Amino acid sequence: MIGPKRHLALVGPLEAETHEWPVPFADGLPRLLALRGRKVVVLVSGDPFWHGAGCTITKDLQPGEWRALPVPGCFSLAAARLGLALQDVTCLALHAAPYDRLRPHLGPGARLIVTLRDGRAVPDLAAYLVDAGFADSRVTVMESLGGPQERLEDFIARDQFAREFSHPVCAAIDVRGSGAVLQCCSGIADDFFDTDGQITKRPVRALTLSALAPRPRERLWDIGGGSGSIAIEWLLSDPTTQAVCVEVRADRAERIAGNAARLGVDRLAIVEGAAPEALTDLPDPDAVFIGGGLSEALLEVLFDRLPPGTRLVANAVTLESEALLARSQSARGGTLLRIELSEAAPLGSRTGWRAAYPVVQWSVTT
């Protein structure tokens, strides 16, 4: 039998040979595989294939070599203790992930259940909710669910609490407060992003994402990432989407990574380099956005490389780039859209229209 120390302790004395699963978790896999061919019991928590260790343990084993015996996991146990309809609750595994993963899900009335790495993570979770503007959220901390040491405790995120919490621990969050909420449609406010000014502004971003048309399990190449706003909103559209940002400047690549982490899409891949050279080893995309570095050479490489059916959207502001898109549309088809936007702004003692640079957008399918 092999398992964590706390699991082996719950089982009690055994005649069978026992092995303690080491930390970090990955170090235990070679030990498990070394026992291949013998009858081995691996102890894991709850349902191993629901935010658990199941897939990690079985990925190097063949069908027929293993059998799983799942029992209610912490999410099911938490819902049962609190009377929550699990299908209406967002379940997140934060025991090995940053709290920023919460960000897309935070809004008044949201209900979440999250796993935490240990008892010391509880005040960190509360601090994150306070910093995000949801200090009124009610948090129910649940320790050792399903075991003899099970304990539940409620508190409000902003309040101080005296005692320490024991591992294993999860928390249910009833989100309350007035923090900024990420909208469900594209075109979130520009101030969600840290930027040096190189950003596809909100109205144009909404039109651009509409043209890119993200779908579940699709991958985007965002060429000339700037602040990463297009790739980040692509990832926010569905948890199964993937994206790669290609950015030539190191400071902007770092800024993109920060924006992605804060908005809960730390799965964004960032390639520091210039296109088309930086595209060589990337997996094929389903859609491509060119927000910077547009050139005839780049378009030639893309149309030679991209699989049939790839959606490509390019935005241009300069006359030279506009001319290139007009020639490309004439040669390769697709649609051209000219976007001209004005915002009301002070004009002396009155108000007038302040025009932004017009943007020409080319959308085409390879």
Disulfide bonds with the S-S distance in Angstrom:
none
